[in-house]
Amino acid sequence: MSVVRRSARLGWRFVVLEVQLYIALGRWVGRRPAVPEGADAWGYSRLVTPVLWLWIFGSVCELPLAHVLVPWHGVRIALLVIGIWGLVWMLGLLASIKVYPHLVGDQELVLRFGKFARLDVPRDQIASARTDNRDVDGGLRSLQPRTTADGIDVQMPVNDRVNVLVRLTHPLTVSTSKGPVEATSLSIWADEPREMVAALNRWIEVGRTVGGAV
């Protein structure tokens, strides 16, 4: 019974993700990024965008080729449906990393990778930020825990790379594919790492000043 439940739960997650990608595609077409008023947005799509466009171009080319090369009408229809679905799915994936950027809000830092991962970090839990450009171990996991001398660093890479390290004042509980971990730092990719780090450190200092005044 547990296997059935896990399978049903996994299937439901895929359905939810599918709907979320279609919503992201609608936002992208309508030029409505998910950025609340007053928040600063920081993109992370630069590395992965060319790769996704190549896959999308390949999918577009496959549609007429399958129609010409496959002699069976029923198979052509099935391939056409699958091809269109795959094309729209990849467009939705690209849209999701465009319209759901990292956010620096009033009292919270929101780190995102499309609709695949999201971490909400309270302002007073962030100690500092710095650039840290490096490769990470490959894998399909959006959140990858890494044990360091200072504790556990949870990585949210793009194309197996990160370039911004956010240190925390105290551990943050993060759910990963390996189970919940107590993260002492977070590593992400940003298209403009130096600018984001400078903005984050200014934001942190302002928070400390306001908190100290109160």
PyMOL commands that set and color helices and strands:
alter all, ss='L'
color gray80, all
select helices_A, chain A and resi 2-29+49-69+73-99+123-125+193-213
alter helices_A, ss='H'
color red, helices_A
select strands_A, chain A and resi 40-42+102-104+108-113+117-122+126-135+144-148+151-156+161-176+179-188
alter strands_A, ss='S'
color yellow, strands_A
deselect
rebuild
show_as cartoon
